[in-house]
Amino acid sequence: MNKSFPLLCFKELLMGFVSGRCVVIGAILHMATASFLFSVCSAKDPPALYIFGDSLVDAGNNFYINTAAKANFPNGIDFGNPIGIPSGRFTNGRIVTDMLGEEVGLTSLTPPYLAPTTTGDVILKGVNYASSASGILNDTERFFGHQIHLDTQISNFVKTRQDIISRIGSQAAKEQFKQAIFFVSIGSNDIIFSQWQNSSSWNTLLDTIISRYKSQLVRLYNLDARKFIVTNSAAVGCIPFVRDLHSSVDSCVAVVNQKAQLFNGRLDSLLAELTKNLEASTFICANVYAMLDDILNNYMTSYDFEVADSACCHIAGAGLHGGLIPCGILSQVCPDRSKYVFWDPFHLTETSYEIIAKHMMDGDLNYISPMNIRQLLNY
């Protein structure tokens, strides 16, 4: 509780316009002198949310670039837009960062960087830089055309940062960035599209990936980021695309999951190293691998799903699990999306993302460490 009584708050109190604040007025009678002590408990402003990554968190940036990796309808079928208008998200409804933004107190969705409306005061609450099919490495995945890889996403943040400094001043901007959440979810494409390499080649490539990722996260730190949520790789050997690519009927593809686990182990070590060496930094690892693994192992008993191995949005005959052709205008869509774990060959349904978002906000150390996001807000 603040010991001082800001003049602005006092004026608001007198005028009766204390909007969005909790004002506590204490009248304390001292035995020697009677005095009124006023104090104000101001509701903490929600942190800005800056989002980097791939299609798991892309909110529409790929609509503005030359790429086949666009979340066209029926993506967004349950988002709330008019029928036929996609949301820019590779799922039927909201993505994890939409839900997290609401949980931390943001009143609007974090906008995509490339949208022409992402300007002015909007950027003070955060920006989404993520791009579908992107990777940590700049040469990851070229099948779909152009992507905005992580290096360029960070360069785009540099431009936003300068715009914010111009608007509110260097010191105020620096303080805002220190309180902001930097959400980074990337690496799965580096794993998925490297699966044709043998284990020795993968180990060499993994060294390159982790080294590059380290420099990217340090670069964000040097741009005043302090609070990081970094997701590890999900069990990508279980997605419909990989299952069908390997003609796996009943099980996940172990060799791909093993690569994800190796990446995750190296990522854990990297985040611990960065937390130790970068002053006043907090690097939180969201264990998406464990979250999805739990969903897949308990999809019926704990989560009321009915289908955990196939895509809801699929083209008939395009793989046993509907995993060989991306979701698009010619796809069939399951009538009840809440019963499917996977929305399309690569991505989860909104219902699955809700489970993951809850783990990130309030989960225990099995799912997010060294603290969850709700604890981070008070850290």
Secondary structure, DSSP 4 states (H G I P E B T S, - for coil): -BSS--HHHHHHHHHT--TT-EEEEEEEE-SS-EEEEEEEEPPPPPPPEEEEESTTT--SGGGGSSBS----TTTTTTTSSPTT---SSSSSS--HHHHHHHHTT-SSPPPBTTSTT--GGGGGGEEE---TT--SSTTS--TTB----HHHHHHHHHHHHHHHHHHH-HHHHHHHHHHSEEEEE--HHHHHTTTTS-HHHHHHHHHHHHHHHHHHHHHHHHTT--EEEEE----GGGSHHHHHHTT-SSS--HHHHHHHHHHHHHHHHHHHHHHHHSTT-EEEEE-HHHHHHHHHHSTTTTT--SEEEEESEE-TTS-TTS-SS---TT-EE-S-GGGEEESSSS-B-HHHHHHHHHHHHH--TTTEES--HHHHHT-
